[in-house]
Every structure is written in C-alpha cells, then in structure tokens.
Amino acid sequence: MASPVFNAQRLLCRICPGLRGVCGLHTTSSCASKDHYKVLVVGGGSGGITMSARMKRKVGAGNVAVIEPSENHYYQPLWTLVGAGAKAVSTSRRSTASLIPSGVKWIKSQVQEFSPDKNCVRTDDGKEISYQYLIVALGLKLHYEKIKGLPEGFNYPKIGSNYSVETVDKTWKALQDFKEGNAIFTFPNTPVKCAGAPQKIMYLADSYFRKTGKRSKANIMYNTSLPVLFGIKKYADSLWNIVKTRDLNVNLRHNLIEVRPDKQEAVFEKLDNPGETVVFEYEMLHVTPPMGPHEVLKKSMLVDEAGWLDIDKDMLQHKKYPNVFGIGDCTNLPTAKTAAAVAAQSSVLDRTISRVMKNEKPDKRYDGYTSCPLVTSYNTVILAEFDYNGQPLETFPIDQSKERMSMFYMKADVMPHLYWHGLLKGFWGGPGPYRKIMHLGMK
Ligand SMILES: Cc1cc2nc3c(=O)[nH]c(=O)nc-3n(C[C@H](O)[C@H](O)[C@H](O)COP(=O)(O)OP(=O)(O)OC[C@H]3O[C@@H](n4cnc5c(N)ncnc54)[C@H](O)[C@@H]3O)c2cc1C
C-alpha cells in the first residue's frame, strides 16, 4: 500500500479510482526516488532562497531542499549601477552556499523534468526527487541569441547589457569609451524582468556624458518595442518630462532584431509597419534581450499557453496541482517581474502554504504589488510602486513620481541590505505593513 497522504488536501489518487481520483488517503507518487522532501524548492534565486528560509522555519530542518545549479547568487538590481560604474559587480555577488539557510539541503543540479502527477522531479544527473509540496522559483531565460549577431557581438567593443553578469561591465566600458555619435538603449518585444532597467541606464548615460563633457557629442536614443515609455501613467508622465528636458529621443514600437558589431550598426523592425526596418549606427549600444520561460518549464504540464507557470493570481497556488506553488519571474502573475514583487509574494505564499498544510482554505491575497526604482541620475530616483490594476501603491506619504535624492540612497544603499539580510532570510515580505503605518492606516 502506498504511504499515507501527508495532508487532507485531496490530491488526485490513482489507488482509489472509485473516488474519481480524489481520495486524501494515498499519495499518487510512483516516483522511484528515495530522496523525498516535505518541501522542494526548484530554483535558488531571490524567490527560491527566501521561500526555503520561510519553509524551513515552518516544517523544520531536514525537510526542505532547494535545487539550484549556480555557485554564485547575484543581487541583480544592483547591475543598473554596475553598468554605470557606480558599484563594482563583486558587491552584487555572494556564494550560493553562504545563502542557503542552515538545515536546508542544497541540491546542486538543474531540474530537467517535472512530473507533477508523480510528485517528482528529475535532475540533469538522472536523479529523481519526490516532494509533498513543490515551490517553483525558476526565474526566466535571457534570449540574446534571438537577436542576429548576438551573443558573439559582445566580443566587440561599444556594446553591453546590464542584464547579464557576463556583459554588465561591458556597458560601463562602452560608456567610458564613448566619443561621438549615437548612444542607443533598447527594450525587446517580450515580457522582461524589471521593465524600468532598460531606460534607467539611459538616464545614467546622459548624466555621465554631462559629467564628462561629452553630452553635446551624444545623440541619445531609447528604442522600445512598447507603445508607451512606462506602463503606469503617473510615472510615465514624469519620465516624458525628463526625456524632453534632457533632449533624449524616444522611438516607440522599434524592436532590435540584428546587431552588426563590426560596422557598429543596429537594425530595428518597426512594429507598426510590418516588414519595415531601420538601421542606426551606434557609438554605444545597450541591449535588453528578449526573455521567456525556461524550456524545462515550457515543456512541463505546469504552464499556460505562453509557457509561464500557471498559478492563481491571488493565492499563488497552481491552478491544477494543489501541492504546487510558484513565485517570481517564472510565473504568469499579471504584474511586473521584480525582486520587490517576489518579496510581497513570499509573505502571501508563506500563508497560503501554511493553510494548505493544515487543510484550510488559503485566505491571504496578493494584490500584485511590485516596485521599480527608476534611477534618473547618479543621485535621483523616481520610486514607482503599483499593483495589479496599474494603480500606484506608494509606501511613503509623499509624491513618489518626483525625482528624489532620498530614494536614490534607498535604492543604492538600503535596498541591498534589505535584500541580503531581510528577503533572503525570509523576514522581508514587502512594505505593506509600513505603508499602512506611513499612511495612518488609510492605504
Ligand atoms: C538589470 C536588472 C535590474 C533590475 N532591477 C530591479 C530593481 O530595481 N528592483 C527589483 O525589485 N527588481 C529588479 N530586477 C529584477 C529582479 O532581479 C528579479 O525580478 C528577481 O531576482 C527574480 O527572482 P526569481 O527568484 O524569480 O528569479 P532569479 O533570482 O533569477 O532566480 C532563478 C533561479 O533559478 C535557477 N534555475 C534556472 N533554471 C534552473 C533549473 N532548470 N533547475 C534549477 N534551478 C534553475 C537559476 O540558476 C536562478 O538562480 C532587476 C533585474 C535586472 C537583471
């Protein structure tokens, strides 16, 4: 007889077909694995580490494992400042080993296959690992190769990208080497993580050129696939003011499709005139690559039509497999993909899983909170914070659509601490409680 089920969560059961597959007495697992964890976390990035810390506190040492292949973990939001020479890349790095909470098993592998019907995953070394509860935190995949001429083009000078640890220093080099001509910044025709980052580096480049006396020789261009500068009107209005005052050129619905690094040319398709392309010479090019879900997720039974993890937008529980949950960039939550969103999701997910483990209905809802500190110079930030409805959800009782020095120091100095010592240790669940206090309970 199969092992008794771990909770009364009514998982699909093949042993009691008379109950139309729903029993609550047996696990459905026919996974051959001897490696079993009460909670298995797949992906040990921002979302994976914070959830493994929270789950360890909940179910105890030895009962949680995280599958993560990388030796090092990076605080990616810092790369905006690294690309502009304001921070060293080393300050964004910690070893994964130092971040995995004690009592959580680190399985240093990649997941190659999900078998949610068997409560099991297979890793690249052929091992099967079974679970009672699965948290998917895989992040997303960068697709530089979808732009003709990349990634080989990064071997040439004058081109960089803040989105990868391999290319972020090349942005800073391209900025320093700039002499005269076009400085071009791109936004691809796919969902991205931190939708503000592609233009933050443009504002920093503008400031850098002004500081170094090169601004009059630079024609700065932001070529974006989107029909808007930023998705939330309140902040977009402020950003349009900035681009006008600083003489930055915005080309909407322009999608980078090819880089000719030997000629320093970038080819864009005009999305509103199919088939029409335009070629710009560049003296500096910053590429934001197309992004999408990882192949291992796309080919699994866990996803929606677009290949993202298909979870309930309020409770973060999988729509079909009730013992599967998701967090972060790999999910189909209709909000901007950021570490700030991961933080807010982590406290909701913690609560949802607690309730499910006790066979109770989840009761805490994620409101879509996400945040994007729009760096507009070496000492100013517009702190965008908003929810599923695209409505501003600001923490501070001031107008956050204004450029502020205080918000820059928050981004550059406070947030990294909050990340390493709060979020990754499972203690920071977003600013919700503080927002309430700051707004005297009115928000
Ligand atoms: C340039 C830049 C600027 C940004 N700025 C901000 C900002 O200002 N504010 C903000 O809040 N956010 C910002 N972000 C976004 C933020 O970093 C991400 O949204 C956040 O880190 C997502 O966390 P995650 O856990 O979903 O994914 P990740 O942290 O990317 O983790 C995913 C993990 O899954 C692992 N993995 C992948 N495949 C497998 C597999 N097959 N098996 C096992 N593990 C696997 C990966 O190795 C990785 O460690 C920025 C990002 C970038 C790149």
The ligand as a Gaussian input file, in Angstrom:
#p B3LYP/6-31G(d) Opt

LIG

0 1
 C       19.500000      44.786000     -14.695000
 C       18.422000      44.389000     -13.730000
 C       17.869000      45.341000     -12.906000
 C       16.859000      45.003000     -12.014000
 N       16.385000      45.978000     -11.187000
 C       15.454000      45.654000     -10.260000
 C       15.023000      46.628000      -9.302000
 O       15.481000      47.769000      -9.300000
 N       14.088000      46.267000      -8.392000
 C       13.583000      44.990000      -8.341000
 O       12.763000      44.721000      -7.472000
 N       13.971000      44.051000      -9.253000
 C       14.894000      44.339000     -10.191000
 N       15.332000      43.372000     -11.077000
 C       14.584000      42.091000     -11.193000
 C       14.905000      41.063000     -10.119000
 O       16.279000      40.862000     -10.001000
 C       14.201000      39.748000     -10.478000
 O       12.848000      40.003000     -10.785000
 C       14.243000      38.757000      -9.327000
 O       15.583000      38.495000      -8.976000
 C       13.514000      37.478000      -9.716000
 O       13.689000      36.466000      -8.769000
 P       13.383000      34.939000      -9.163000
 O       13.636000      34.133000      -7.952000
 O       12.074000      34.843000      -9.830000
 O       14.460000      34.604000     -10.291000
 P       16.054000      34.528000     -10.124000
 O       16.516000      35.318000      -8.945000
 O       16.605000      34.871000     -11.460000
 O       16.319000      33.005000      -9.768000
 C       16.016000      31.928000     -10.606000
 C       16.974000      30.786000     -10.224000
 O       16.564000      29.586000     -10.887000
 C       17.739000      28.866000     -11.231000
 N       17.432000      27.921000     -12.297000
 C       17.245000      28.180000     -13.620000
 N       16.989000      27.027000     -14.277000
 C       17.001000      26.031000     -13.350000
 C       16.772000      24.629000     -13.418000
 N       16.493000      24.006000     -14.573000
 N       16.843000      23.914000     -12.272000
 C       17.100000      24.531000     -11.085000
 N       17.319000      25.853000     -10.977000
 C       17.278000      26.600000     -12.101000
 C       18.715000      29.954000     -11.660000
 O       20.055000      29.493000     -11.576000
 C       18.402000      31.068000     -10.670000
 O       19.251000      31.054000      -9.551000
 C       16.377000      43.671000     -11.962000
 C       16.946000      42.690000     -12.774000
 C       17.963000      43.034000     -13.645000
 C       18.596000      41.979000     -14.500000

